[in-house]
Structures are given as C-alpha cells and as structure tokens.
Amino acid sequence: MNASVRQVAQPEIKAIRQAVLRPYLSVAECDLPGDEWPETAHFAAFSDNMMVSIASIYHEPPPGSDRIDSWRLRGMATLPECRGGGYGTACLQACLDHVRSKGGQHIWCNARTPAVPFYERYGFRRIGEEFEIPKIGPHYVMEIEL
Ligand SMILES: CC(C)(COP(=O)(O)OP(=O)(O)OC[C@H]1O[C@@H](n2cnc3c(N)ncnc32)[C@H](O)[C@@H]1OP(=O)(O)O)[C@@H](O)C(=O)NCCC(=O)NCCS
C-alpha cells in the first residue's frame, strides 16, 4: 500500500460521502451540520494520489451531554474496491490524533451495525441498544475514552 492521509477541505470529501454513505442524495445535499465549524476537521486517505477514504470529526458532545472534551466522529467511508487496505484506519487515526491535539478526551459516533467490529478493533465500545436511522439502517452509539 502506498497510502497517505491529510486534512482536506470539506468540498473535497463530498463525492465519496455521497457515493458510499448517501447514495440516495445528490452530492450537493451531502453537507452535514457542523461541517463548517472552525474546529471541524475532514481527513482523507489517498492511494497513489487518488482519494479513497474519508472521515470527519466535530467538537460536539453526545445528545444530552455537556462534556466539552467530547467529539463526534462522522462520515467514515472507504470506496468499496479499496476496503481492507488500511485507509479507513488511517483516517480514523488522524481523527483520534486531531482530538488529542485539541485536548479532547472522548469520541462518540453513531456506528452502522456492520461497521461495529471495525470500531471495536480500535477500542470503541457499544452503548445501549441498536437503533434504526431511516434510509440507512441499524446503528449503535459507540464511544472511546482517549
Ligand atoms: C468501515 C469502513 C470505513 C472501514 O474502512 P477500510 O478502509 O476498509 O478499513 P481498514 O482497511 O483500515 O480496516 C482495518 C481492518 O479492519 C477490518 N475491517 C474493516 N471493516 C470491517 C468491518 N465492517 N467488520 C470487521 N472488520 C472490518 C479490515 O478487514 C482490516 O482488517 P486487517 O487489518 O486484519 O486486514 C469501510 O468498510 C466502509 O466504508 N464501509 C461502508 C460505509 C460504513 O459503514 N461506514 C461507517 C459508517 S459508521
């Protein structure tokens, strides 16, 4: 693998976000709340200069929490033909590093159920019951203390 990961501008990640995570929307409809917040970071992994994986990280506590050290991981996606190559891990690690560099101590996400084992590999744990997000499918809330 010849992979590199770097922070990119939000418009750059939208094509993969749409193709992998929101195929029922247009690219223009794939903005997420907080994408533009100053502390938000969007990361992308590249294979031979082609973007193949993305992830975004937001300074946002879980619903009902006021933890100011809590961040939300969102929009993790790797192109199907590039999965298993370590690109998702590279984006996830960049998000973890970003949160640590900002003094954050907690990360949470709404994990798609098929992706739960991926997050568990890196220390995330499930909280609560499985729930459904319309058009997308079953999810668990997951979290990790850094
Ligand atoms: C989840 C996802 C981002 C992982 O990306 P990836 O680039 O394939 O991840 P990596 O290659 O870094 O995987 C690292 C390891 O985890 C494993 N892994 C990846 N996804 C997994 C999954 N869903 N279940 C179990 N293991 C998984 C890989 O096989 C690899 O194992 P290895 O090191 O033993 O070979 C990717 O599968 C994806 O885009 N899925 C569809 C969209 C999605 O569900 N996104 C998450 C939304 S919450």
The ligand as a Gaussian input file, in Angstrom:
#p B3LYP/6-31G(d) Opt

LIG

0 1
 C      -15.980000       0.828000       7.834000
 C      -15.012000       1.240000       6.719000
 C      -14.893000       2.750000       6.690000
 C      -13.642000       0.607000       7.020000
 O      -12.736000       1.122000       6.043000
 P      -11.497000       0.262000       5.494000
 O      -10.674000       1.190000       4.678000
 O      -11.977000      -0.987000       4.871000
 O      -10.769000      -0.086000       6.856000
 P       -9.305000      -0.733000       7.039000
 O       -8.825000      -1.296000       5.742000
 O       -8.467000       0.271000       7.710000
 O       -9.641000      -1.920000       8.029000
 C       -8.787000      -2.257000       9.073000
 C       -9.095000      -3.637000       9.488000
 O      -10.446000      -3.712000       9.928000
 C      -11.129000      -4.699000       9.160000
 N      -12.469000      -4.223000       8.918000
 C      -12.820000      -3.168000       8.167000
 N      -14.157000      -3.034000       8.187000
 C      -14.628000      -4.035000       8.961000
 C      -15.927000      -4.434000       9.359000
 N      -17.017000      -3.756000       8.985000
 N      -16.036000      -5.505000      10.170000
 C      -14.954000      -6.187000      10.557000
 N      -13.691000      -5.860000      10.201000
 C      -13.547000      -4.796000       9.420000
 C      -10.343000      -4.837000       7.885000
 O      -10.550000      -6.093000       7.283000
 C       -8.941000      -4.666000       8.366000
 O       -8.507000      -5.870000       8.969000
 P       -6.988000      -6.403000       8.808000
 O       -6.111000      -5.285000       9.291000
 O       -6.967000      -7.611000       9.669000
 O       -6.833000      -6.672000       7.365000
 C      -15.480000       0.688000       5.340000
 O      -15.735000      -0.678000       5.455000
 C      -16.714000       1.373000       4.763000
 O      -16.618000       2.409000       4.102000
 N      -17.893000       0.753000       4.978000
 C      -19.133000       1.278000       4.389000
 C      -19.553000       2.591000       4.994000
 C      -19.665000       2.499000       6.501000
 O      -20.313000       1.637000       7.068000
 N      -19.012000       3.468000       7.168000
 C      -19.059000       3.569000       8.612000
 C      -20.225000       4.406000       8.983000
 S      -20.476000       4.340000      10.749000

